[in-house]
Structure formats: structure tokens, C-alpha cells
Amino acid sequence: MKIALTELKTKDLATLAQRIISISRSGKYPVIANHPLLGVLESSYADYDVVYAKQIYSRKGKDVAESRN
């Protein structure tokens, strides 16, 4: 078996996080319900989604930078 390590782009990582969150909420896998790691993932994804959804030229560069902290 070959294992290749590659870089994940931000968009790919966000898609992966979104799919994990969606699957965990589906109720199909009760073993992961209310898992602490999923709580952290959901929180981190929510923070990312707020910043990612902003327009590039919105003149809110300072607000975006502050939201990362």
C-alpha cells in the first residue's frame, strides 16, 4: 500500500469539515454524537465560514484580520 501525503487546499479542508459535520448530525452514527472533537470542529468551521464568506474588496480587511484572532 502506498501512502501519499499531499497539501490540502483551504477549500478542500473546509469541504471535508463540512461533510464530517453533516454526517455527524445525520444521526446515522450515534457513536460520534456529542463528541468533544466534533464540537471543536463545528466551532472552528463556523469561524472559518464567517471569514471565508466575506467579499475580498469589502474594505473590511481590519475586521477580517481581527476575526481571525
C-alpha positions as CSV (number, residue, x, y, z in Angstrom):
1,M,0.0,0.0,0.0
2,K,1.3,3.4,-0.9
3,I,0.5,6.4,1.2
4,A,0.9,9.8,-0.3
5,L,1.0,13.0,1.7
6,T,-0.3,16.0,-0.2
7,E,-1.3,19.5,0.7
8,L,-4.9,20.2,1.3
9,K,-6.1,23.5,0.0
10,T,-8.3,25.6,2.3
11,K,-11.4,25.0,0.3
12,D,-10.8,21.2,0.3
13,L,-10.2,21.2,4.0
14,A,-13.4,23.2,4.5
15,T,-15.4,20.8,2.4
16,L,-14.1,17.9,4.4
17,A,-15.0,19.6,7.7
18,Q,-18.5,20.4,6.3
19,R,-19.0,16.8,5.3
20,I,-17.9,15.5,8.7
21,I,-20.3,17.9,10.4
22,S,-23.1,16.9,8.2
23,I,-22.6,13.2,8.7
24,S,-22.3,13.6,12.4
25,R,-25.6,15.5,12.5
26,S,-27.4,12.9,10.4
27,G,-27.8,10.5,13.4
28,K,-26.6,7.6,11.3
29,Y,-23.6,7.1,13.5
30,P,-24.7,7.5,17.2
31,V,-21.2,6.7,18.5
32,I,-20.0,10.1,17.4
33,A,-23.0,12.1,18.7
34,N,-21.9,14.8,21.2
35,H,-18.2,14.0,20.7
36,P,-16.0,16.8,22.0
37,L,-13.8,16.8,18.9
38,L,-16.9,17.5,16.7
39,G,-17.8,20.4,18.9
40,V,-14.4,21.9,18.3
41,L,-14.6,21.2,14.6
42,E,-18.0,22.9,14.3
43,S,-16.8,25.9,16.2
44,S,-13.7,26.2,14.0
45,Y,-15.7,25.7,10.9
46,A,-18.2,28.4,11.9
47,D,-15.3,30.9,12.5
48,Y,-13.8,30.0,9.1
49,D,-17.2,30.3,7.3
50,V,-17.8,33.8,8.6
51,V,-14.4,35.0,7.3
52,Y,-14.5,33.0,4.0
53,A,-17.9,34.4,3.0
54,K,-16.7,38.0,3.1
55,Q,-16.0,39.7,-0.1
56,I,-12.4,40.3,-1.0
57,Y,-12.8,44.0,-1.7
58,S,-15.3,44.8,1.0
59,R,-12.9,47.3,2.7
60,K,-13.3,45.3,5.9
61,G,-9.7,44.0,5.9
62,K,-9.2,45.1,9.5
63,D,-12.5,43.4,10.6
64,V,-11.4,40.1,8.9
65,A,-8.0,40.2,10.4
66,E,-9.5,40.8,13.9
67,S,-11.9,37.9,13.4
68,R,-9.0,35.5,13.0
69,N,-7.8,36.2,16.5
